[in-house]
Amino acid sequence: MKFLVVDDEKDVEILFRQKLRKEIRSGEIEIEFAFSGQEALDILRGYKPPEVMYIFSDINMPGMTGIDLLDKVKAEFPNIKVSMISAYGDSENYERAMSSGAKGFFTKPIDFDSLKKEIHEILN
């Protein structure tokens, strides 16, 4: 399964690669990274059909927010599952994400055990 992480903070890539090392090495998942909502859309649109099955996106990004990206992905690629991440666990972001079709909502610091559980649910 190809997994796309969208976050404007580049050090997130190192964290995800480290925390999901076992799943990556086993070939269970592939991870690609985008550092803006537009870059994520460019990656998705680069393949017909898109190879990505799951997106994990930060909400608070400059330019296109994670919620804006979620809306575009759900309109253009309705079969791709999207979970959101926010440094703020406020109910407003949670409600907006879930009502826009997010599969899950995580707060920073990310609970990678919960994230792995969600990945395994999608794989099975």
C-alpha positions in Angstrom: 0.0 0.0 0.0 1.3 3.4 -0.9 1.0 6.0 1.8 1.3 9.8 1.3 2.3 12.0 4.2 1.6 15.7 3.6 3.2 18.2 6.0 5.1 21.4 5.5 7.6 20.5 8.2 10.3 18.5 6.5 11.6 16.7 9.6 8.3 14.8 9.7 9.7 12.6 6.9 12.6 11.4 9.2 10.1 10.7 12.0 7.7 8.6 9.8 10.5 6.7 8.2 11.9 5.9 11.6 8.6 4.9 13.3 7.4 2.9 10.4 10.7 1.3 9.5 9.5 -2.3 10.1 6.5 -1.8 7.8 8.5 -0.2 5.1 11.3 -2.8 5.2 8.8 -5.7 5.0 7.2 -4.1 1.9 3.9 -3.8 3.7 3.8 0.0 3.0 5.6 2.5 0.8 5.7 6.1 1.9 5.9 9.1 -0.2 6.1 12.7 1.1 4.7 16.0 -0.1 5.4 19.3 1.7 2.3 21.2 0.5 -1.2 20.4 -0.5 -0.5 21.3 -4.1 2.5 19.0 -4.2 0.3 16.2 -2.9 -2.3 16.8 -5.6 0.5 16.8 -8.2 1.7 13.4 -7.0 -1.9 12.0 -7.1 -2.6 13.4 -10.5 0.7 12.0 -11.8 -0.6 8.5 -12.0 -3.8 7.2 -13.5 -5.2 5.8 -11.3 -3.3 7.2 -8.4 -1.1 4.7 -6.6 -1.7 6.2 -3.2 -4.4 4.5 -1.1 -4.0 6.5 2.1 -3.1 10.1 2.9 -2.0 11.4 6.3 -2.1 15.2 6.1 -1.3 18.0 8.5 -4.2 20.5 8.8 -2.3 23.7 9.4 -0.1 24.4 6.4 0.6 27.6 4.5 -1.3 28.0 1.3 -3.7 25.0 0.9 -4.7 23.8 4.3 -5.1 20.1 5.1 -8.9 20.6 5.1 -8.8 22.2 1.6 -6.7 19.2 0.5 -9.1 16.8 2.0 -12.0 18.4 0.1 -10.1 18.3 -3.2 -9.0 14.6 -2.7 -12.5 13.5 -1.8 -13.9 15.3 -4.9 -11.3 14.0 -7.3 -10.2 10.7 -5.7 -13.1 9.5 -3.6 -11.5 6.0 -3.0 -8.4 7.4 -1.3 -8.7 7.4 2.5 -7.5 10.5 4.3 -6.6 11.0 8.0 -5.8 14.4 9.4 -3.2 15.5 11.9 -3.2 18.7 14.0 -1.0 20.2 16.7 -4.3 21.4 18.1 -6.8 18.8 19.3 -9.6 21.3 19.1 -13.1 20.2 18.4 -13.5 22.7 15.5 -10.7 21.1 13.4 -11.9 17.7 14.4 -15.5 18.4 13.3 -14.5 20.0 10.0 -12.2 17.1 9.2 -14.7 14.4 10.0 -17.6 16.1 8.3 -15.4 16.6 5.2 -14.8 12.8 5.0 -11.6 12.2 7.0 -11.2 8.6 8.1 -9.3 9.6 11.2 -7.9 12.5 13.2 -4.6 12.5 15.1 -3.0 15.1 17.3 0.7 15.9 17.6 2.8 14.3 19.0 1.5 11.4 16.8 0.6 8.2 18.5 2.3 5.8 16.1 0.7 2.8 17.7 -2.7 4.2 16.8 -1.5 5.1 13.3 -0.1 1.6 12.7 -3.5 0.1 13.9 -5.3 2.3 11.3 -2.9 1.2 8.6 -3.4 -2.5 9.4 -7.2 -2.0 9.3 -7.0 -0.6 5.8 -4.6 -3.4 4.7 -7.0 -6.1 5.9 
